[in-house]
């Protein structure tokens, strides 16, 4: 194989592939990446057996073929190259890399040792714009649980119907939900699955703004396909909890407030929190007071005007969870629906109802 392409394209592809490579001591071949030249493209494949990625890089080929080399070595070296174009060539099982000023060789491993890219028997498929998928993942991903006690919470629950796609994540302290309304009714039999958080995070990095993504399900696996890449992963087994009952419908106090102003106040208050990371919100007289206290550091208070209704209320939140909810909204004016310190509160956009964030309070006494 012999192939020439724009260096930046290869850098990006290898950086993405490296995050899918395995670190299995008993299967050292998983630390490698497979490069296959066919036509005027090179296909770059990496896998850890739980997930895999295949990326297409366009360029100019003068000889087809394939080679398997350590992905970390190759990616690190290519990242150091500043030349506009790069030439890669397979020679005697290794990879020769040439630019205007460099001539480097990386030893390879037998191509036949590299695992085959898995095929799945598709049971469900749909297409949607990558921008919509990326936005949905970004908004709910912070709420995914990092505890391994309940594996079904270690991913994003996705439910697909003929009219919409609903994304949800929870760690039991907060819940994030984002809905994508499909542009037209589709003849889709409803189905659900739980996408691992790691794959969701990687998709957030890979998805291009103008791509159209085909999503296919089968055999407890999921496949994402676009013109330039394919990602496959195992799904999380288990049942995501039915959460609709915990979304509050009524509030003791409701208010609309500037997202940026409240976000800045909560972020500043975090400097003065205790080990519980709590910030106190006091809604009174058309204002929200954000305050925190640390006996060893000091005290913080910030009074923010808001449009409110209901009774005066004092509620405490984990500042980190509070910030995640505010930052996931997409409008400058946000709605806060607050209840007592025993009941969940709600954060959402003022107008766009496709996203909501349920937050459990912290007991202040």
TATABEL-V249258 format. One record per run of one state. SS is the DSSP state (H for helix, E for strand, L for the rest). FROM is the first residue (numbers start at 0). LEN is the number of residues. If there is no record, write none. Layout:
BEGIN
SS&FROM&LEN  SS&FROM&LEN
END
This chain:
BEGIN
L&0&1  E&1&5  H&6&12  L&18&6  H&24&7  E&31&7  L&38&2  E&40&7  L&47&3  E&50&8  L&58&1  E&59&4  L&63&1  E&64&6  H&70&9  L&79&5  E&84&7  L&91&2  E&93&5  L&98&4  E&102&4  L&106&1  E&107&2  L&109&1  H&110&3  L&113&10  E&123&6  H&129&12  L&141&9  H&150&3  L&153&1  E&154&6  L&160&3  E&163&7  L&170&3  E&173&8  L&181&9  E&190&6  H&196&10  L&206&5  E&211&7  L&218&2  E&220&5  L&225&3  E&228&6  L&234&9  H&243&3  L&246&6  E&252&6  H&258&14  L&272&5  E&277&7  L&284&2  E&286&8  L&294&3  E&297&8  L&305&1  E&306&4  L&310&2  E&312&6  H&318&10  L&328&4  E&332&6  L&338&6  E&344&5  L&349&5  E&354&5  L&359&2  E&361&1  L&362&3
END
